Amino acid sequence: MLAVNNENFEQEVLNADGVVLVDFWSPACVSCKALMPHIHKFEEEFGSKIKFTSLDTSKARRLAISQEVRGLPAIAIYKSGEKVDLLSSSDANPQTIEGLIKKYI
């Protein structure tokens, strides 16, 4: 999974061709850490069709806010640089994330 930050978010997500999943997380977020193994499993399964990235919001808080991420965990889907879907907080669970991925492949 590609780690994105303030320096490469625009290039790797907003200027990317195709579909990009961004896992917004924080080291202090217990739910984020619990989801991480599932996200990695989804990357193994669907990584040839969707680009998987992760953003540590503790190091890029303003960027996360600019992307309208208000709660964690948050999983966003970008298509041709535009955010087209977002799951956050209690809506972000392995089942809904898998459904979101399948919606865009």
Contacts in CASP RR format, 6 or more apart in sequence:
PFRMAT RR
TARGET T0000
AUTHOR 0000-0000-0000
METHOD contacts of the structure
MODEL  1
MLAVNNENFEQEVLNADGVVLVDFWSPACVSCKALMPHIHKFEEEFGSKI
KFTSLDTSKARRLAISQEVRGLPAIAIYKSGEKVDLLSSSDANPQTIEGL
IKKYI
1 23 0 8 1.000
1 39 0 8 1.000
1 40 0 8 1.000
1 43 0 8 1.000
1 52 0 8 1.000
1 53 0 8 1.000
1 54 0 8 1.000
2 12 0 8 1.000
2 51 0 8 1.000
2 52 0 8 1.000
2 53 0 8 1.000
2 54 0 8 1.000
3 53 0 8 1.000
3 54 0 8 1.000
3 55 0 8 1.000
3 56 0 8 1.000
4 12 0 8 1.000
4 13 0 8 1.000
4 22 0 8 1.000
4 53 0 8 1.000
4 54 0 8 1.000
4 55 0 8 1.000
5 55 0 8 1.000
5 56 0 8 1.000
5 59 0 8 1.000
5 60 0 8 1.000
5 63 0 8 1.000
6 59 0 8 1.000
6 60 0 8 1.000
6 63 0 8 1.000
9 55 0 8 1.000
9 60 0 8 1.000
9 63 0 8 1.000
12 20 0 8 1.000
12 51 0 8 1.000
12 53 0 8 1.000
13 20 0 8 1.000
13 22 0 8 1.000
13 53 0 8 1.000
13 78 0 8 1.000
13 81 0 8 1.000
14 78 0 8 1.000
14 81 0 8 1.000
15 81 0 8 1.000
16 51 0 8 1.000
16 78 0 8 1.000
16 80 0 8 1.000
16 81 0 8 1.000
17 80 0 8 1.000
18 51 0 8 1.000
18 79 0 8 1.000
18 80 0 8 1.000
19 49 0 8 1.000
19 50 0 8 1.000
19 51 0 8 1.000
19 77 0 8 1.000
19 78 0 8 1.000
19 79 0 8 1.000
19 104 0 8 1.000
19 105 0 8 1.000
20 50 0 8 1.000
20 51 0 8 1.000
20 52 0 8 1.000
20 53 0 8 1.000
20 77 0 8 1.000
20 78 0 8 1.000
20 79 0 8 1.000
20 81 0 8 1.000
21 50 0 8 1.000
21 51 0 8 1.000
21 52 0 8 1.000
21 53 0 8 1.000
21 75 0 8 1.000
21 76 0 8 1.000
21 77 0 8 1.000
21 78 0 8 1.000
21 101 0 8 1.000
22 53 0 8 1.000
22 54 0 8 1.000
22 55 0 8 1.000
22 67 0 8 1.000
22 75 0 8 1.000
22 76 0 8 1.000
22 77 0 8 1.000
22 78 0 8 1.000
23 32 0 8 1.000
23 35 0 8 1.000
23 36 0 8 1.000
23 39 0 8 1.000
23 52 0 8 1.000
23 53 0 8 1.000
23 54 0 8 1.000
23 55 0 8 1.000
23 73 0 8 1.000
23 74 0 8 1.000
23 75 0 8 1.000
24 54 0 8 1.000
24 55 0 8 1.000
24 57 0 8 1.000
24 64 0 8 1.000
24 67 0 8 1.000
24 69 0 8 1.000
24 72 0 8 1.000
24 73 0 8 1.000
24 74 0 8 1.000
24 75 0 8 1.000
24 76 0 8 1.000
25 32 0 8 1.000
25 33 0 8 1.000
25 35 0 8 1.000
25 36 0 8 1.000
25 54 0 8 1.000
25 55 0 8 1.000
25 56 0 8 1.000
25 57 0 8 1.000
25 72 0 8 1.000
25 73 0 8 1.000
25 74 0 8 1.000
26 32 0 8 1.000
26 56 0 8 1.000
26 57 0 8 1.000
26 58 0 8 1.000
26 72 0 8 1.000
27 33 0 8 1.000
27 56 0 8 1.000
27 58 0 8 1.000
28 58 0 8 1.000
29 72 0 8 1.000
29 73 0 8 1.000
31 72 0 8 1.000
31 73 0 8 1.000
31 92 0 8 1.000
32 72 0 8 1.000
32 73 0 8 1.000
35 73 0 8 1.000
35 92 0 8 1.000
35 93 0 8 1.000
35 94 0 8 1.000
35 97 0 8 1.000
38 94 0 8 1.000
38 97 0 8 1.000
39 52 0 8 1.000
39 54 0 8 1.000
39 75 0 8 1.000
39 97 0 8 1.000
42 52 0 8 1.000
42 97 0 8 1.000
42 98 0 8 1.000
42 101 0 8 1.000
43 52 0 8 1.000
46 52 0 8 1.000
46 101 0 8 1.000
46 105 0 8 1.000
49 105 0 8 1.000
50 101 0 8 1.000
50 104 0 8 1.000
50 105 0 8 1.000
55 63 0 8 1.000
55 64 0 8 1.000
57 63 0 8 1.000
57 64 0 8 1.000
57 69 0 8 1.000
57 72 0 8 1.000
64 74 0 8 1.000
67 76 0 8 1.000
67 83 0 8 1.000
68 83 0 8 1.000
68 86 0 8 1.000
69 76 0 8 1.000
69 86 0 8 1.000
69 88 0 8 1.000
70 88 0 8 1.000
71 88 0 8 1.000
71 89 0 8 1.000
72 88 0 8 1.000
72 89 0 8 1.000
73 88 0 8 1.000
73 89 0 8 1.000
73 92 0 8 1.000
74 86 0 8 1.000
74 87 0 8 1.000
74 88 0 8 1.000
74 89 0 8 1.000
74 92 0 8 1.000
75 86 0 8 1.000
75 87 0 8 1.000
75 88 0 8 1.000
75 92 0 8 1.000
75 97 0 8 1.000
75 100 0 8 1.000
76 83 0 8 1.000
76 85 0 8 1.000
76 86 0 8 1.000
76 87 0 8 1.000
77 83 0 8 1.000
77 84 0 8 1.000
77 85 0 8 1.000
77 86 0 8 1.000
77 100 0 8 1.000
77 101 0 8 1.000
77 103 0 8 1.000
77 104 0 8 1.000
78 84 0 8 1.000
79 104 0 8 1.000
84 104 0 8 1.000
85 100 0 8 1.000
85 103 0 8 1.000
85 104 0 8 1.000
87 96 0 8 1.000
87 97 0 8 1.000
87 100 0 8 1.000
END
